[in-house]
Amino acid sequence: MADNTSIEERCPGTCCEGGFALGRHMTVEFYDCDPKALADAELVKTVFLRAAEKSGATVIDANFHEFEPQGVSGVVVISESHFAVHAWPEHDYAAVDLFTCGDKVDFEVAIDVIAKGIKSAQWIVSSVMNRGIVGNNGVERLVPVIEGRNCRFSLSWEERFLSSRAHALSASIDIYECRAPWIGSSEALRKFALDFAEKLGLEPRGEWRVNPSEAGFFAWVLPLKDGGLSGRIDLARKAAYLDLFVAGFFDPRKAAEFATFELGGNYYRMQPHVRQ
């Protein structure tokens, strides 16, 4: 999503009379992206190489890494500096850094190419900074960026859970393109559910049961000591939809990654909720 104003008008940089900046650093938040695209390191690499070339940058090298079970980090080294990305397919989100020296590179073009390549429905320029401000006497003026208490966010779900004094935590986990050959087997799904609970240190209470469902689907429930785990398997779409509720803390990312690995999923999306 873009408006008719320029990046400079939306996020004006610092103007220092009598000096200049060695480079410009922009951070961009890309939301509502295609999670399948964000899980593909080669595709993301192609998009960022195209963005660098189309924006007028001179490409030197590129290195992109695909994490297991998903996630991509990468950098395109350009003679003017770099383009970097960290992608979270489970949140349809990518964090992008654009850093250039001089005024040759067109940030507007780069952002447009990236947004189209990863199918982002909304992007926001979160900061524009002049880096390495140099005065007339050649001495760099250091401008510290301080994170105050009022703008600090938790960097882990455990920290978020404890700081909010929450009662419970729940998570919806959607896993796509599952390749495990046993996802249509009731007994295999029962074993998966029990292994899932054990992996997270959760104690089953009651019997795992399959709920009546139409052909081509499996819906099941596993009661837990402090909550419950339920799932629905869509055999035609090869997708699994899991819901976990625990009166206490569990690691939602650990849960999603274990389930994705066991079900042979290509990528997943996750939505945790702190319950007060």
C-alpha positions as CSV (number, residue, x, y, z in Angstrom):
1,M,0.0,0.0,0.0
2,A,1.5,3.3,-1.0
3,D,0.2,6.9,-1.1
4,N,0.9,9.8,-3.5
5,T,3.5,11.5,-1.3
6,S,7.2,10.7,-1.7
7,I,9.2,8.8,0.9
8,E,11.0,12.1,1.8
9,E,7.6,13.8,2.5
10,R,6.4,10.9,4.7
11,C,9.7,10.4,6.5
12,P,11.9,13.4,6.2
13,G,15.6,12.9,6.9
14,T,17.7,15.1,9.1
15,C,19.0,18.2,7.4
16,C,22.3,19.4,8.9
17,E,23.4,22.8,7.5
18,G,27.2,22.8,6.9
19,G,27.5,19.0,6.8
20,F,26.6,15.9,4.9
21,A,25.8,12.3,5.6
22,L,27.9,9.3,4.5
23,G,24.8,7.2,3.8
24,R,21.1,6.9,4.1
25,H,19.5,4.0,6.0
26,M,15.8,3.1,5.6
27,T,13.8,0.4,7.4
28,V,10.6,-0.9,5.8
29,E,7.9,-3.1,7.3
30,F,6.2,-5.4,4.7
31,Y,2.9,-6.8,6.0
32,D,0.3,-9.2,4.6
33,C,2.8,-10.9,2.4
34,D,2.4,-14.2,0.6
35,P,3.8,-16.7,3.3
36,K,4.8,-19.2,0.6
37,A,6.9,-16.6,-1.1
38,L,8.6,-15.6,2.2
39,A,9.5,-19.3,2.9
40,D,11.4,-19.6,-0.5
41,A,14.9,-18.3,-0.2
42,E,15.6,-18.5,-3.9
43,L,12.5,-16.5,-4.7
44,V,13.3,-13.9,-2.1
45,K,16.9,-13.7,-3.4
46,T,15.6,-13.2,-7.0
47,V,13.2,-10.4,-5.8
48,F,16.0,-8.5,-4.0
49,L,18.5,-8.8,-6.8
50,R,15.8,-7.4,-9.1
51,A,15.0,-4.6,-6.7
52,A,18.7,-3.7,-6.5
53,E,19.2,-3.7,-10.2
54,K,15.9,-1.8,-11.0
55,S,16.7,0.9,-8.4
56,G,20.0,1.7,-9.9
57,A,22.3,-0.1,-7.5
58,T,25.4,-2.0,-8.5
59,V,25.2,-5.6,-7.3
60,I,28.4,-7.1,-5.9
61,D,27.2,-10.3,-4.2
62,A,24.2,-11.9,-2.5
63,N,23.8,-14.5,0.3
64,F,20.4,-15.9,1.4
65,H,19.7,-18.6,3.9
66,E,16.5,-20.6,4.4
67,F,15.9,-21.8,8.0
68,E,14.2,-25.0,9.1
69,P,11.3,-25.4,9.1
70,Q,11.0,-22.0,7.6
71,G,12.2,-18.4,7.5
72,V,14.6,-16.5,5.3
73,S,17.4,-14.1,6.0
74,G,19.5,-12.6,3.3
75,V,21.6,-9.7,2.1
76,V,22.5,-8.2,-1.3
77,V,25.8,-6.4,-1.1
78,I,25.9,-3.5,-3.5
79,S,28.7,-1.1,-4.2
80,E,26.6,1.6,-2.5
81,S,26.1,-0.6,0.7
82,H,23.4,-3.3,1.1
83,F,19.8,-4.4,0.9
84,A,18.9,-6.9,3.7
85,V,15.8,-8.9,4.7
86,H,14.5,-11.0,7.5
87,A,11.3,-12.9,6.8
88,W,8.7,-14.5,9.1
89,P,6.3,-16.5,6.9
90,E,4.2,-17.4,10.0
91,H,3.3,-13.8,10.4
92,D,3.2,-12.8,6.7
93,Y,5.8,-10.3,7.5
94,A,9.3,-9.2,6.3
95,A,11.6,-6.6,7.8
96,V,13.8,-4.9,5.2
97,D,16.8,-2.6,5.5
98,L,17.9,-0.4,2.6
99,F,21.3,1.3,3.1
100,T,23.0,3.3,0.4
101,C,25.8,5.8,0.1
102,G,25.2,8.7,-2.3
103,D,21.9,9.5,-4.1
104,K,22.1,7.0,-7.0
105,V,19.7,4.4,-5.7
106,D,16.0,5.0,-6.0
107,F,14.3,3.7,-2.8
108,E,10.8,4.1,-4.2
109,V,11.6,1.8,-7.1
110,A,13.3,-0.8,-4.7
111,I,10.3,-0.8,-2.4
112,D,7.8,-1.2,-5.3
113,V,9.7,-4.2,-6.7
114,I,10.0,-5.9,-3.3
115,A,6.3,-5.4,-2.5
116,K,5.2,-6.9,-5.8
117,G,7.7,-9.7,-5.5
118,I,6.6,-10.9,-2.1
119,K,3.0,-9.9,-2.7
120,S,2.8,-7.5,0.2
121,A,-0.6,-5.9,0.6
122,Q,0.7,-3.2,2.9
123,W,4.2,-1.7,3.5
124,I,5.3,1.0,5.9
125,V,8.5,3.0,6.0
126,S,9.3,2.8,9.7
127,S,12.5,5.0,9.7
128,V,14.8,7.0,7.5
129,M,18.2,7.9,9.0
130,N,21.2,9.8,7.8
131,R,24.2,7.8,8.8
132,G,27.7,9.1,9.5
133,I,26.9,12.8,9.6
134,V,30.1,14.7,8.9
135,G,30.6,18.4,9.7
136,N,32.8,20.9,7.8
137,N,35.7,20.1,10.1
138,G,35.6,16.4,9.1
139,V,34.6,15.2,12.5
140,E,31.7,12.7,12.6
141,R,28.8,13.7,14.8
142,L,27.5,10.6,16.7
143,V,23.8,10.6,17.1
144,P,22.7,7.9,19.6
145,V,19.4,6.1,19.2
146,I,18.1,5.3,22.6
147,E,15.3,2.8,23.3
148,G,13.2,4.2,26.1
149,R,11.2,2.1,28.6
150,N,7.9,3.3,27.1
151,C,8.7,2.0,23.6
152,R,10.3,-1.3,24.5
153,F,8.6,-4.4,23.2
154,S,9.0,-8.0,24.5
155,L,11.3,-10.0,22.3
156,S,10.0,-13.4,23.4
157,W,6.6,-14.9,24.1
158,E,7.7,-16.0,27.5
159,E,8.7,-12.4,28.4
160,R,5.4,-11.2,27.0
161,F,3.5,-13.8,29.0
162,L,5.3,-13.2,32.3
163,S,5.2,-9.4,32.1
164,S,1.5,-9.3,31.4
165,R,0.7,-11.7,34.2
166,A,-1.4,-13.7,31.9
167,H,-3.6,-16.6,32.8
168,A,-3.1,-18.7,29.7
169,L,-1.6,-18.8,26.2
170,S,-3.3,-20.1,23.1
171,A,-2.0,-20.5,19.5
172,S,-3.6,-21.2,16.1
173,I,-1.1,-23.0,13.8
174,D,-1.9,-23.6,10.1
175,I,0.5,-25.9,8.3
176,Y,0.4,-26.1,4.5
177,E,1.6,-28.6,1.8
178,C,1.9,-31.4,4.4
179,R,3.9,-34.3,2.8
180,A,3.7,-36.9,5.6
181,P,2.1,-40.0,4.0
182,W,0.2,-40.9,7.2
183,I,-1.9,-37.7,7.7
184,G,-5.0,-39.7,6.7
185,S,-4.4,-42.3,9.4
186,S,-6.3,-42.0,12.6
187,E,-3.8,-44.0,14.6
188,A,-0.8,-42.0,13.2
189,L,-2.5,-38.7,14.1
190,R,-3.1,-40.0,17.6
191,K,0.6,-40.7,18.0
192,F,1.4,-37.3,16.5
193,A,-0.9,-35.6,19.1
194,L,0.7,-37.5,22.0
195,D,4.2,-36.7,20.7
196,F,3.3,-33.1,20.3
197,A,2.1,-32.8,23.9
198,E,5.2,-34.6,25.2
199,K,7.5,-32.3,23.2
200,L,5.9,-29.3,24.9
201,G,5.9,-30.9,28.4
202,L,2.1,-31.0,28.5
203,E,0.2,-33.8,30.2
204,P,-2.7,-35.5,28.4
205,R,-5.9,-35.9,30.5
206,G,-8.5,-38.1,28.9
207,E,-8.6,-40.0,25.6
208,W,-7.7,-38.7,22.2
209,R,-10.8,-38.9,20.0
210,V,-11.8,-38.3,16.4
211,N,-14.9,-36.1,16.0
212,P,-17.4,-37.0,13.3
213,S,-16.5,-35.2,10.1
214,E,-17.2,-35.2,6.4
215,A,-15.2,-37.3,3.9
216,G,-11.7,-36.0,3.2
217,F,-11.3,-34.4,6.7
218,F,-10.0,-35.6,10.1
219,A,-11.1,-33.6,13.2
220,W,-9.7,-34.6,16.6
221,V,-9.3,-33.5,20.2
222,L,-6.7,-34.3,22.9
223,P,-7.7,-33.1,26.4
224,L,-4.7,-31.8,28.4
225,K,-4.3,-31.3,32.2
226,D,-4.4,-27.5,31.8
227,G,-6.1,-27.1,28.5
228,G,-6.6,-28.9,25.2
229,L,-5.2,-29.6,21.7
230,S,-7.4,-29.9,18.7
231,G,-6.7,-30.4,15.0
232,R,-8.4,-30.6,11.6
233,I,-6.7,-32.2,8.6
234,D,-7.9,-31.3,5.1
235,L,-6.7,-34.2,3.0
236,A,-7.4,-32.5,-0.4
237,R,-5.5,-29.4,0.5
238,K,-2.8,-31.3,2.5
239,A,-3.3,-28.7,5.2
240,A,-3.4,-29.1,9.0
241,Y,-5.1,-26.6,11.3
242,L,-4.1,-26.9,15.0
243,D,-5.4,-25.0,18.1
244,L,-3.7,-25.3,21.4
245,F,-4.8,-23.7,24.7
246,V,-2.8,-24.0,27.9
247,A,-3.4,-22.4,31.3
248,G,0.3,-21.6,31.7
249,F,3.1,-21.0,29.3
250,F,4.4,-23.0,26.3
251,D,6.6,-21.9,23.4
252,P,4.4,-21.3,20.4
253,R,7.3,-21.2,18.0
254,K,8.6,-24.5,19.3
255,A,5.1,-26.0,18.9
256,A,4.7,-24.7,15.3
257,E,8.1,-25.9,14.2
258,F,7.7,-29.4,15.7
259,A,4.3,-29.8,14.2
260,T,5.5,-28.6,10.8
261,F,8.5,-31.0,10.8
262,E,6.4,-34.0,11.9
263,L,3.7,-33.3,9.3
264,G,6.2,-32.6,6.6
265,G,4.8,-29.2,6.0
266,N,6.3,-26.7,3.5
267,Y,5.4,-23.6,5.6
268,Y,3.2,-22.5,8.4
269,R,1.4,-19.5,9.8
270,M,1.0,-18.9,13.5
271,Q,-1.2,-16.6,15.7
272,P,-0.4,-16.8,19.4
273,H,-2.7,-15.1,21.9
274,V,-2.0,-14.1,25.5
275,R,-5.1,-14.8,27.6
276,Q,-5.7,-12.5,30.6
